């Protein structure tokens, strides 16, 4: 049988698999590709075997392409919220150069992911949940530092995801704000004079956290970005 270079979720979808099971299959497949099946739970190995038993044998002449980083579920999840926030801000009467604290955080996180190119399989996405408190700490920093140079709006962090899920898509995606901040709809927009400084603070916190915590980056030999990275 020819070796698979990418998962075959599209074929399982055509067989009638629901979105939740498809996401589970993709995450388990990515994990096995990176770390092997030895550390998977027995039920997860059985789940993969069940999925693969339903799929036809890959033709030796067929070459699959590895799934691009920007199509990974975690990357799409961040991009989804960034797009929603960009749309929200476009409808507000903001002074030139003003920018929301949350989209700055997401932009920096995506930029770091683009730079280091983690696998973003199951081990990475599990660890990535720990980024949530880091984002919330940075939101508090903005609240404390830019009191006179910001405006406060309300953005419903739940509604966009609820709407998407009600349409039958992205059923496995989680909320951007969880725990004690799950119902916090405060949305800070900072003055142009503060944007660069806050972007720098965000990068300084998020970059080492992602570099040191995502399992697929544990053995990366890629150096830190250059000093002019923030520009």
Buried (B, 14 or more C-beta within 10 A) or exposed (E): EEEBEBBBBEEBBEEEBEBEBBBBBBBBBBBBBBBEEEEBEEEBBEBBEEBBEEEEEBEEEEEEEEBEBEEBBBBEBBEBBBEBBEEBBEEEEBEEEBBBBBBBBBBBBBBBBEBBEBBBBBBBBEBBEEBBEBBBEBBEBBBEBBEEBBBEBEBBBEEBBEEBBEEEEBBBBEBBBEEEBEEEEBBBBBBEEBBEBBBBBBBEBBBEBBBEBBBBBEEEEEEEBEEEEBE
